[in-house]
Amino acid sequence: MLTQTVRIIGGKWRGRKLSFPQVDSLRPTPDRVRETVFNWLKPYLLGAHCLDCFAGSGALGLEAISRGAQSAVLIDSNPSCCEMLSESIKQLDANTAHVKQSRVPGAGLGSQTFHIVFIDPPYDDDLIKPTLAWLIKSQHLSKDAVIYLESQKPLKEEDLAPDFTLLKAKKAGQVYYHLAQYVMSDI
């Protein structure tokens, strides 16, 4: 199997490389985008529970732990990705990171809630809005959770599920990336 690597760019594992399989729809978030995203997330990271919905290389979820998040659940549907994610976790001794092989939306996560969620799905699958709706329906979001969204086009609030506010948006090359916040409705 052909593999590639991506490095963690900050925190206690700065400079460590993560291996991941060469899969068509897998494109790790570029270093400069991750640097901006983690600057945005800095006020939310310390002690946060994170969910990396389309983990791929694990760069977002493992970077979050490297920078002070308490835990991360890394979900991916590709068995090869999950195998390499487990190996990366073992090499980093990241005992608060867990891999779950499943499809999103729909992964069974019990009653766990998350403060930070990373949603970087394969672009052609149009999964951002259904994933946000699943997170609300399954009650996996903590009050005021922040969500990182990556897409091939700019997103507007109407592109998101109800109860989300777009906080920030930026573009780097062909990548549009956004930070949204869940505003729990009082129903």
Stockholm file with secondary structure:
# STOCKHOLM 1.0

chainA/1-187         MLTQTVRIIGGKWRGRKLSFPQVDSLRPTPDRVRETVFNWLKPYLLGAHCLDCFAGSGALGLEAISRGAQSAVLIDSNPSCCEMLSESIKQLDANTAHVKQSRVPGAGLGSQTFHIVFIDPPYDDDLIKPTLAWLIKSQHLSKDAVIYLESQKPLKEEDLAPDFTLLKAKKAGQVYYHLAQYVMSDI
#=GR chainA/1-187 SS CCEEEEECCSSTTTTCEEEEECCTTCCCCCHHHHHHHHHHHHHHHTTCEEEETTCTTCHHHHHHHHTTCSEEEEEESCHHHHHHHHHHHHHHTCTTEEEEECCSSCCCCTTCCEEEEEECCCGGGCCHHHHHHHHHHTTCEEEEEEEEEEESSCCCGGGSCTTEEEEEEEEETTEEEEEEEECCCCC
#=GC SS_cons         CCEEEEECCSSTTTTCEEEEECCTTCCCCCHHHHHHHHHHHHHHHTTCEEEETTCTTCHHHHHHHHTTCSEEEEEESCHHHHHHHHHHHHHHTCTTEEEEECCSSCCCCTTCCEEEEEECCCGGGCCHHHHHHHHHHTTCEEEEEEEEEEESSCCCGGGSCTTEEEEEEEEETTEEEEEEEECCCCC
//
